[in-house]
């Protein structure tokens, strides 16, 4: 990473549970100043790039499609036992935002940890709290699409998160 003229370098990365599957397992060791994992636990629509429920469902589909493995067997093979039965539909509980954040909140880390959570999540406040409790320095929000159901969180105070 090149640092010049007081600039900081950062990256948006997959959630830690997916990082090794997309070649980002060492993202926290690259000398970055800011690391922002995309922790979108559940996205209800057909397309959801980087969303935990879509990516894990896709991985399990690939593993079970031609092997004869059950989803539970495939989940155990990729060290993800206990995935929701229908991970695509059900997604992950909000505590997953904390679990994913904690995986990057290593002792001695030198980067600012700023997870990105999904604004359209109906339980966004609970997810924000889980990430904060797990050691997030800052929190970011992302919306795939902004519409009337997107919550307006501008009036929130930091202590509420």
JODAUR-V511728 format. One record per backbone hydrogen bond with DSSP energy under -1.0 kcal/mol. NH is the residue of the N-H (numbers start at 1). CO is the residue of the C=O. If there is no record, write none. Layout:
NH_CO + NH_CO
This chain:
7_4 + 11_34 + 13_36 + 18_15 + 19_15 + 21_18 + 24_19 + 27_24 + 29_26 + 30_27 + 33_9 + 34_9 + 35_112 + 36_11 + 38_13 + 39_37 + 39_116 + 51_48 + 52_40 + 55_51 + 56_52 + 57_53 + 58_54 + 59_55 + 60_56 + 61_57 + 62_58 + 63_59 + 64_60 + 65_61 + 68_64 + 74_70 + 75_71 + 76_72 + 77_73 + 78_74 + 79_76 + 80_75 + 90_86 + 91_87 + 92_41 + 96_93 + 97_94 + 99_95 + 100_96 + 101_97 + 102_98 + 103_99 + 104_101 + 106_104 + 109_106 + 112_33 + 114_35 + 116_37 + 117_140 + 119_142 + 121_118 + 124_121 + 127_123 + 128_124 + 129_125 + 130_126 + 131_127 + 132_128 + 133_129 + 134_130 + 135_132 + 136_131 + 137_113 + 138_113 + 140_115 + 142_117 + 150_147 + 156_153 + 160_157 + 161_158
